[in-house]
Amino acid sequence: MNCNMSTTFVHSVKVPRIYKECASTVKKVLADGASFKTLVFKQNHPNVQGIYALVSETLHHCKELQSIIDQTEILIENPRFDPWLARVLITELLWGKKVLKSEAKPILTVLNYKEKLQQALVQNPDAAVDPCDKRKVKLPRYVRVNTLLTSIDEALSAFAEDGWRLLPRCYSYTSHLKTISNMGYDNFIQDFHIPEVLIFPPGTKFHDHPGYLSGKLLLQDKASCLPAFLLNPKPNSEVMDMCSAPGMKTTHLAAVINNEGKIYAIEMKDTRYRTLCEFVTNANASCVETIQADALTISPEFYPNIEYILVDPSCSGSGMVDRIEIRKEDQNNLYNRLGKLQSLQSMILNHALKFPNAKRVVYSTCSIYPEENECVVDEAMTKFGDIYNLVDLKRKLKNEWISFGSEEYSYYGDRCLYARPEVDHCSGFFLAVFQRKPKSSESEEGLNAKEENATLEQAYDNHTKNPSNGYHEQEVQNIKSEENATVVEDDQSKKKKKKRKIDLEGTEDPSNDCQPQHETIVISEENMKVEEVKPKKKKKERKIDSEMLEDHEHQSQHEVTVESEENTNVEEVEPKKKKKKKEKHIDTEEIQDSTYKHRPQHEMIIDSKASLDEQEVESKKKKKKKDKTTNLQTIENTSYEHETIVKSEENLQAQEDEPKKKKKKKKDKEIDSEEKVLQRDNQSLHEIIDGSNEAKSKRKKHKTKETDQTIEVNEPFDETFVKEKKKKKKDKREVETEEQ
Ligand SMILES: C[S@@+](CC[C@H](N)C(=O)[O-])C[C@H]1O[C@@H](n2cnc3c(N)ncnc32)[C@H](O)[C@@H]1O
């Protein structure tokens, strides 16, 4: 039966203008070969972004559309139906908003074919997911509102004015994720955790947007906004960003402290340093002082007032979407490269943890490899676990996060956060927060540290507050769990929260998953459009910059960026710079030695170590030794640059340990190394470094095997011992959790 025979059409109803414009653009692009971008931006339509999104979706599904149209015979049975409009409407129904709201004839025609179209889509071979494409997750477009140049409310209103529809905020992270995966082409939403981050449909272009050109809007992936959000420095404090170019996170930190205080932004590389300076200026981050230097040469004692430090070093970039598939020929090198990167990452993180007044240190990478993440954190905690706690981010985020690190690679793995593209709809990312421990006595410093714990807790509460939307369910939960909180909060803020709770109970409908439509949409008359500010630089130059600045090493949508990240990493470990680097590392050794000697806290830690259970210390040291062995193996295969690093590590160790223990350790290390080399000879390197699940599980097995063997070699392996060890580990974790 002809599907459209059963319906009486109302001929007077017009097709919405947006669909007509999209159809005309699609026709010009596909039939006449016109430039899609030029056409869209020439259009004098208030929702040019909406048109852009729907047209790109239609073009993207061009091949599937043709076979669906052929299969359903929609155009044969409706010969007067404009084929271009049909394509646009089918796209909207199958991949876009998934609804068509109008009584216009073409729309009713498509709706009549809905079932057939959906069936054809399922059967369509072109629509099947290419397994090789699974990592090419289509991420939404993230925009950070630069609150140093505009306000969140202003930005929301400006987008509403442009025809964007702000979706209501969700009550849980999971419903937020569901919402963003189903966003229509003209929808946007505020991020669940970070209110200054706005989320738009994938592919939304902002490069010509006046807000972007004026620096009010920055194209920064959510993952890359997590470090500043979780470091959460206080206004009027001193902050150091140790690896800062191009400055995405530096400028975000400046926005968090509202330009009140001081941020030292360190960058080693010349060209990247220049980009950093330019970016900081354009973003109006006036509290930032840029320093071109190797972070390892910055003496902690010269910066006694630094309280917050961000360590976001060069990494493999394996978390970046489109970049995760490693070319076969690169895989052999990856393992070596990871080893080198891990050494550098560890050195920078360990250096940061030596700053005498650092209260909170965030370590982050855009890598998904535990070698660059949990392993680095584990090593740092082995050295600095007496001064710092590793913040349990699951608890900090009140369970409103999904992926965490693995205990397989680190004693502290599950306290670290992972962002995973396929889960969190943002770039792959890793983050750990080190928080200086409160002193056992109620000294002033101890109180400060407690206050800091409270601040982080409070920060989360503040951030989950939507300035325009009121508070969502999460906050109500926070308030409810307030009595159980282990942190110190002043009475005043508690009272404030309670008042909010009363307000909320009176106004919200908890049965709704999402809140009612945002008010700022309604107040669009206020005409708070983002100012059309002339770009400071020529557009062409801007575009080149944008490739680099678009969250650079973390945002992967541009091939150029991807390449530059790889080059960066390669460059950093290139043998031709060995000589220079060797000198640098010798310097570093000196710095490390001296800072160790001169830091009073460290002496206190050594004292306090005495109170640790002897077995605990023993097992901790064995673990440390195991990790060091892994490092050593990697380094052995590479340049002498890394031999220097190892030497420097060993020097440090020598200062910390008694010579007797050192001797024993060295011997054990040798045995371990031999064991591992033998194992690795039998296992393909490809398997160890492959990001695939299969390889991961192999790697896991491999690790477990190593652990078992280590026990066999170094300790009498009996069950009681293992049980006791596990119990101790559990007890220690409980004590640490309480401390936090
Ligand atoms: C991952 S990128 C940082 C991205 C930056 N945080 C942002 O959000 O825009 C790492 C940067 O650290 C720099 N870097 C690497 N090692 C360094 C060191 N030892 N001292 C200073 N900068 C370093 C690299 O040149 C690179 O620009």
The ligand as a MOL file (V3000), in Angstrom:
LIG
                    3D

  0  0  0     0  0            999 V3000
M  V30 BEGIN CTAB
M  V30 COUNTS 27 29 0 0 0
M  V30 BEGIN ATOM
M  V30 1 C 50.4400 18.5670 27.7390 0
M  V30 2 S 51.1870 20.0410 27.3610 0 CHG=1
M  V30 3 C 50.4690 21.1600 28.4650 0
M  V30 4 C 49.1210 21.6460 28.0450 0
M  V30 5 C 48.6770 22.7960 28.9080 0
M  V30 6 N 48.6390 22.4670 30.2960 0
M  V30 7 C 47.3340 23.3230 28.4890 0
M  V30 8 O 46.3540 22.9440 29.0670 0
M  V30 9 O 47.2680 24.1160 27.5610 0 CHG=-1
M  V30 10 C 52.7570 19.8560 28.0430 0
M  V30 11 C 53.6240 21.0680 27.9160 0
M  V30 12 O 54.6610 20.9800 28.8670 0
M  V30 13 C 55.8690 21.4040 28.2880 0
M  V30 14 N 56.9430 20.7760 29.0810 0
M  V30 15 C 57.3390 19.4940 29.0390 0
M  V30 16 N 58.3150 19.2880 29.9240 0
M  V30 17 C 58.5320 20.4590 30.5460 0
M  V30 18 C 59.4170 20.8850 31.5690 0
M  V30 19 N 60.2870 20.0500 32.1100 0
M  V30 20 N 59.3450 22.1680 31.9750 0
M  V30 21 C 58.4820 23.0280 31.4230 0
M  V30 22 N 57.6330 22.6890 30.4390 0
M  V30 23 C 57.6510 21.4230 30.0110 0
M  V30 24 C 55.7680 20.9500 26.8630 0
M  V30 25 O 56.6120 21.7220 26.0400 0
M  V30 26 C 54.2960 21.1930 26.5750 0
M  V30 27 O 54.0880 22.4750 26.0800 0
M  V30 END ATOM
M  V30 BEGIN BOND
M  V30 1 1 1 2
M  V30 2 1 2 3
M  V30 3 1 2 10
M  V30 4 1 3 4
M  V30 5 1 4 5
M  V30 6 1 5 6
M  V30 7 1 5 7
M  V30 8 2 7 8
M  V30 9 1 7 9
M  V30 10 1 10 11
M  V30 11 1 11 12
M  V30 12 1 11 26
M  V30 13 1 12 13
M  V30 14 1 13 14
M  V30 15 1 13 24
M  V30 16 1 14 15
M  V30 17 1 14 23
M  V30 18 2 15 16
M  V30 19 1 16 17
M  V30 20 1 17 18
M  V30 21 2 17 23
M  V30 22 1 18 19
M  V30 23 2 18 20
M  V30 24 1 20 21
M  V30 25 2 21 22
M  V30 26 1 22 23
M  V30 27 1 24 25
M  V30 28 1 24 26
M  V30 29 1 26 27
M  V30 END BOND
M  V30 END CTAB
M  END
